[in-house]
Amino acid sequence: MILGVGTDLANIDRIQGTLDRFGDRFRNRVFTRVEQQKAERGKNVAGTYAKRWAAKEACSKALGTGLRMGIAWQHMAVSNLHTGQPTMHVTGWAAERLQAMTPEGHEAVIHVTLTDDHVQAQAFVVIEACAVDR
């Protein structure tokens, strides 16, 4: 069953401007070390950060809270499987919220998709509850 859906659209040029203006202060407040390493080694640094920004916003919406109620940017982290598929890992209050919204006997799975076409980056997040076989 679907527990939550979220989407967000981020302007890559706006993210680039924020990177130019605030640099590491912005990076360290919003992105985990793994997210920063992924972005900084690529050709489209601002686009990579923008997609991850959008994914965090989308995830907070799928959790039903937005960025409030104690959820911090770094409580939601995007990484990639060896296939390149993006994944979302939640910690802190985001993980607590996810656990609270997951029905007993189910396990929550967070699905993420990212795309960009300059000047926009977009993310969709779907949170699914899957029955656990016992």
MIDOSE-1310 file (N, C-alpha, C; in nm, 2 decimals, decimal comma, always signed):
residues 134
milg	+0,08/-0,12/+0,00/+0,00/+0,00/+0,00/+0,09/+0,12/+0,00; +0,04/+0,23/-0,06/+0,11/+0,36/-0,06/+0,08/+0,44/+0,06; +0,19/+0,48/+0,13/+0,18/+0,56/+0,25/+0,19/+0,71/+0,23; +0,27/+0,74/+0,13/+0,29/+0,88/+0,10/+0,36/+0,90/-0,04
vgtd	+0,33/+1,02/-0,10/+0,38/+1,06/-0,23/+0,43/+1,20/-0,21; +0,55/+1,23/-0,27/+0,59/+1,37/-0,27/+0,67/+1,40/-0,39; +0,67/+1,52/-0,44/+0,74/+1,57/-0,55/+0,80/+1,71/-0,53; +0,90/+1,74/-0,59/+0,96/+1,88/-0,58/+1,03/+1,91/-0,71
lani	+1,04/+2,03/-0,74/+1,11/+2,09/-0,86/+1,21/+2,19/-0,80; +1,33/+2,18/-0,84/+1,43/+2,28/-0,79/+1,50/+2,34/-0,91; +1,53/+2,47/-0,90/+1,59/+2,55/-1,00/+1,75/+2,53/-0,99; +1,81/+2,47/-1,08/+1,95/+2,45/-1,08/+2,03/+2,58/-1,06
driq	+2,00/+2,68/-1,13/+2,07/+2,81/-1,12/+2,06/+2,87/-0,98; +1,94/+2,85/-0,92/+1,92/+2,90/-0,78/+2,01/+2,82/-0,69; +2,02/+2,69/-0,71/+2,11/+2,61/-0,62/+2,26/+2,66/-0,65; +2,30/+2,68/-0,77/+2,43/+2,73/-0,80/+2,46/+2,86/-0,73
gtld	+2,36/+2,95/-0,74/+2,38/+3,08/-0,67/+2,40/+3,06/-0,52; +2,33/+2,97/-0,46/+2,34/+2,94/-0,32/+2,48/+2,88/-0,29; +2,52/+2,79/-0,37/+2,66/+2,73/-0,36/+2,76/+2,84/-0,37; +2,75/+2,93/-0,46/+2,84/+3,04/-0,48/+2,85/+3,13/-0,36
rfgd	+2,73/+3,16/-0,31/+2,72/+3,26/-0,20/+2,76/+3,20/-0,06; +2,71/+3,08/-0,03/+2,73/+3,02/+0,10/+2,83/+2,90/+0,11; +2,86/+2,84/-0,01/+2,97/+2,74/-0,01/+2,94/+2,62/+0,09; +3,05/+2,60/+0,16/+3,05/+2,48/+0,26/+2,94/+2,50/+0,36
rfrn	+2,91/+2,62/+0,40/+2,80/+2,64/+0,50/+2,67/+2,58/+0,45; +2,64/+2,60/+0,33/+2,52/+2,54/+0,27/+2,53/+2,39/+0,25; +2,65/+2,35/+0,19/+2,67/+2,21/+0,17/+2,66/+2,13/+0,30; +2,72/+2,18/+0,40/+2,73/+2,10/+0,53/+2,60/+2,11/+0,61
rvft	+2,52/+2,21/+0,59/+2,38/+2,22/+0,65/+2,28/+2,12/+0,59; +2,29/+2,11/+0,46/+2,18/+2,04/+0,39/+2,22/+1,90/+0,35; +2,35/+1,87/+0,31/+2,39/+1,75/+0,24/+2,48/+1,67/+0,33; +2,47/+1,54/+0,33/+2,56/+1,45/+0,40/+2,69/+1,44/+0,32
rveq	+2,79/+1,39/+0,39/+2,92/+1,37/+0,32/+2,92/+1,29/+0,19; +2,84/+1,18/+0,20/+2,82/+1,10/+0,08/+2,76/+1,18/-0,04; +2,66/+1,25/-0,01/+2,59/+1,34/-0,11/+2,69/+1,44/-0,16; +2,77/+1,50/-0,08/+2,87/+1,60/-0,13/+2,97/+1,54/-0,21
qkae	+3,02/+1,42/-0,18/+3,12/+1,35/-0,26/+3,07/+1,32/-0,40; +2,94/+1,27/-0,40/+2,88/+1,24/-0,53/+2,87/+1,36/-0,62; +2,82/+1,47/-0,56/+2,80/+1,59/-0,64/+2,94/+1,65/-0,68; +3,03/+1,66/-0,60/+3,16/+1,72/-0,63/+3,25/+1,65/-0,73
rgkn	+3,22/+1,52/-0,75/+3,31/+1,45/-0,84/+3,24/+1,44/-0,98; +3,12/+1,50/-1,00/+3,06/+1,49/-1,12/+3,08/+1,61/-1,21; +3,03/+1,61/-1,33/+3,04/+1,72/-1,42/+2,94/+1,83/-1,39; +2,82/+1,79/-1,35/+2,71/+1,88/-1,32/+2,69/+1,90/-1,17
vagt	+2,78/+1,97/-1,11/+2,78/+1,98/-0,96/+2,64/+2,04/-0,91; +2,61/+2,15/-0,96/+2,48/+2,22/-0,92/+2,36/+2,13/-0,95; +2,36/+2,07/-1,06/+2,25/+1,98/-1,10/+2,23/+1,86/-1,00; +2,34/+1,81/-0,96/+2,34/+1,69/-0,87/+2,29/+1,74/-0,73
yakr	+2,34/+1,85/-0,69/+2,29/+1,91/-0,56/+2,14/+1,94/-0,57; +2,10/+2,00/-0,68/+1,96/+2,04/-0,70/+1,87/+1,91/-0,70; +1,91/+1,80/-0,76/+1,83/+1,68/-0,76/+1,81/+1,63/-0,62; +1,92/+1,63/-0,54/+1,92/+1,59/-0,40/+1,84/+1,68/-0,31
waak	+1,85/+1,81/-0,34/+1,76/+1,90/-0,27/+1,61/+1,87/-0,29; +1,58/+1,85/-0,42/+1,44/+1,82/-0,46/+1,40/+1,69/-0,39; +1,49/+1,59/-0,38/+1,45/+1,46/-0,33/+1,42/+1,47/-0,18; +1,50/+1,56/-0,11/+1,47/+1,58/+0,04/+1,34/+1,65/+0,06
eacs	+1,31/+1,75/-0,03/+1,18/+1,82/-0,02/+1,07/+1,72/-0,05; +1,08/+1,64/-0,15/+0,98/+1,54/-0,19/+0,96/+1,44/-0,08; +1,07/+1,39/-0,02/+1,06/+1,29/+0,09/+0,99/+1,35/+0,21; +1,02/+1,48/+0,24/+0,95/+1,54/+0,36/+0,80/+1,55/+0,33
kalg	+0,76/+1,58/+0,21/+0,62/+1,58/+0,17/+0,56/+1,44/+0,18; +0,63/+1,34/+0,13/+0,58/+1,20/+0,14/+0,56/+1,16/+0,28; +0,64/+1,21/+0,37/+0,63/+1,18/+0,51/+0,51/+1,25/+0,57; +0,45/+1,35/+0,50/+0,34/+1,42/+0,55/+0,37/+1,54/+0,64
tglr	+0,49/+1,58/+0,64/+0,53/+1,69/+0,73/+0,59/+1,81/+0,67; +0,64/+1,80/+0,55/+0,73/+1,91/+0,50/+0,85/+1,92/+0,59; +0,92/+2,02/+0,57/+1,04/+2,04/+0,65/+1,01/+2,12/+0,78; +0,94/+2,04/+0,87/+0,90/+2,10/+1,00/+0,89/+1,98/+1,09
mgia	+0,84/+2,00/+1,21/+0,82/+1,89/+1,31/+0,95/+1,82/+1,34; +1,07/+1,89/+1,34/+1,19/+1,83/+1,38/+1,27/+1,76/+1,27; +1,22/+1,75/+1,15/+1,30/+1,69/+1,04/+1,40/+1,78/+0,99; +1,53/+1,74/+0,99/+1,64/+1,82/+0,94/+1,68/+1,77/+0,81
wqhm	+1,74/+1,86/+0,73/+1,78/+1,82/+0,59/+1,86/+1,69/+0,59; +1,96/+1,68/+0,69/+2,04/+1,56/+0,69/+1,98/+1,44/+0,74; +1,85/+1,45/+0,79/+1,78/+1,32/+0,83/+1,73/+1,25/+0,70; +1,75/+1,31/+0,59/+1,71/+1,24/+0,46/+1,83/+1,24/+0,37
avsn	+1,88/+1,13/+0,33/+2,01/+1,12/+0,25/+1,99/+1,04/+0,13; +2,03/+1,09/+0,01/+2,02/+1,02/-0,11/+2,15/+0,96/-0,14; +2,15/+0,83/-0,18/+2,27/+0,77/-0,23/+2,23/+0,69/-0,35; +2,33/+0,62/-0,41/+2,30/+0,54/-0,53/+2,34/+0,40/-0,51
lhtg	+2,26/+0,31/-0,56/+2,30/+0,17/-0,57/+2,41/+0,15/-0,68; +2,48/+0,04/-0,68/+2,58/+0,02/-0,78/+2,53/+0,03/-0,93; +2,40/+0,01/-0,94/+2,33/+0,03/-1,07/+2,31/+0,17/-1,11; +2,32/+0,26/-1,01/+2,30/+0,40/-1,04/+2,16/+0,45/-0,98
qptm	+2,08/+0,35/-0,95/+1,94/+0,38/-0,90/+1,96/+0,46/-0,77; +1,88/+0,57/-0,76/+1,89/+0,65/-0,63/+1,81/+0,58/-0,52; +1,85/+0,60/-0,40/+1,78/+0,55/-0,28/+1,78/+0,66/-0,18; +1,68/+0,65/-0,09/+1,67/+0,74/+0,02/+1,68/+0,67/+0,15
hvtg	+1,77/+0,72/+0,24/+1,79/+0,66/+0,38/+1,74/+0,77/+0,47; +1,66/+0,74/+0,57/+1,62/+0,84/+0,67/+1,67/+0,80/+0,81; +1,70/+0,90/+0,88/+1,75/+0,89/+1,02/+1,67/+0,99/+1,11; +1,70/+0,99/+1,24/+1,65/+1,09/+1,33/+1,49/+1,09/+1,32
waae	+1,44/+1,21/+1,33/+1,29/+1,23/+1,34/+1,23/+1,18/+1,21; +1,29/+1,19/+1,10/+1,23/+1,14/+0,97/+1,21/+0,99/+0,98; +1,31/+0,91/+1,04/+1,29/+0,77/+1,06/+1,18/+0,74/+1,16; +1,17/+0,82/+1,27/+1,07/+0,80/+1,36/+0,93/+0,82/+1,30
rlqa	+0,92/+0,93/+1,22/+0,79/+0,95/+1,15/+0,76/+0,84/+1,05; +0,86/+0,79/+0,98/+0,84/+0,68/+0,89/+0,79/+0,55/+0,96; +0,85/+0,52/+1,07/+0,81/+0,41/+1,16/+0,66/+0,43/+1,21; +0,63/+0,55/+1,25/+0,50/+0,57/+1,30/+0,39/+0,56/+1,20
mtpe	+0,42/+0,59/+1,07/+0,32/+0,58/+0,97/+0,31/+0,45/+0,90; +0,40/+0,35/+0,94/+0,41/+0,22/+0,88/+0,32/+0,12/+0,96; +0,22/+0,06/+0,90/+0,13/-0,03/+0,97/+0,21/-0,15/+1,03; +0,16/-0,20/+1,14/+0,22/-0,32/+1,20/+0,22/-0,43/+1,09
ghea	+0,32/-0,51/+1,09/+0,33/-0,62/+1,00/+0,38/-0,58/+0,86; +0,42/-0,46/+0,85/+0,47/-0,41/+0,72/+0,61/-0,34/+0,74; +0,68/-0,33/+0,63/+0,80/-0,27/+0,62/+0,79/-0,15/+0,52; +0,84/-0,04/+0,55/+0,84/+0,08/+0,46/+0,95/+0,07/+0,36
vihv	+0,92/+0,10/+0,24/+1,02/+0,11/+0,13/+1,01/+0,25/+0,07; +1,12/+0,32/+0,06/+1,11/+0,45/+0,00/+1,17/+0,44/-0,15; +1,08/+0,48/-0,24/+1,12/+0,48/-0,38/+1,15/+0,62/-0,42; +1,26/+0,64/-0,50/+1,31/+0,77/-0,54/+1,34/+0,77/-0,69
tltd	+1,30/+0,88/-0,76/+1,34/+0,90/-0,89/+1,38/+1,04/-0,91; +1,49/+1,06/-0,98/+1,55/+1,20/-1,00/+1,57/+1,22/-1,15; +1,55/+1,35/-1,19/+1,58/+1,39/-1,33/+1,61/+1,54/-1,33; +1,68/+1,57/-1,43/+1,71/+1,72/-1,45/+1,72/+1,75/-1,60
dhvq	+1,68/+1,87/-1,63/+1,70/+1,93/-1,77/+1,72/+2,07/-1,74; +1,84/+2,12/-1,76/+1,88/+2,25/-1,72/+1,77/+2,35/-1,77; +1,71/+2,42/-1,68/+1,74/+2,47/-1,55/+1,67/+2,41/-1,44; +1,60/+2,30/-1,46/+1,52/+2,24/-1,35/+1,57/+2,10/-1,32
aqaf	+1,55/+2,07/-1,19/+1,58/+1,93/-1,14/+1,45/+1,89/-1,06; +1,42/+1,76/-1,08/+1,29/+1,72/-1,02/+1,31/+1,58/-0,95; +1,23/+1,56/-0,85/+1,24/+1,44/-0,77/+1,09/+1,39/-0,74; +1,07/+1,26/-0,74/+0,95/+1,20/-0,69/+0,99/+1,10/-0,59
vvie	+0,91/+1,10/-0,48/+0,93/+1,00/-0,37/+0,80/+0,93/-0,35; +0,80/+0,80/-0,34/+0,68/+0,72/-0,31/+0,72/+0,63/-0,19; +0,64/+0,64/-0,08/+0,67/+0,55/+0,03/+0,56/+0,44/+0,03; +0,61/+0,32/+0,03/+0,53/+0,20/+0,01/+0,54/+0,11/+0,14
acav	+0,43/+0,06/+0,19/+0,43/-0,04/+0,30/+0,42/-0,18/+0,24; +0,52/-0,26/+0,26/+0,52/-0,40/+0,21/+0,50/-0,49/+0,32; +0,41/-0,59/+0,30/+0,38/-0,69/+0,41/+0,51/-0,77/+0,43; +0,54/-0,79/+0,56/+0,65/-0,87/+0,60/+0,60/-1,02/+0,61
dr	+0,67/-1,11/+0,54/+0,64/-1,25/+0,55/+0,69/-1,30/+0,68; +0,61/-1,37/+0,76/+0,66/-1,43/+0,89/+0,65/-1,58/+0,89
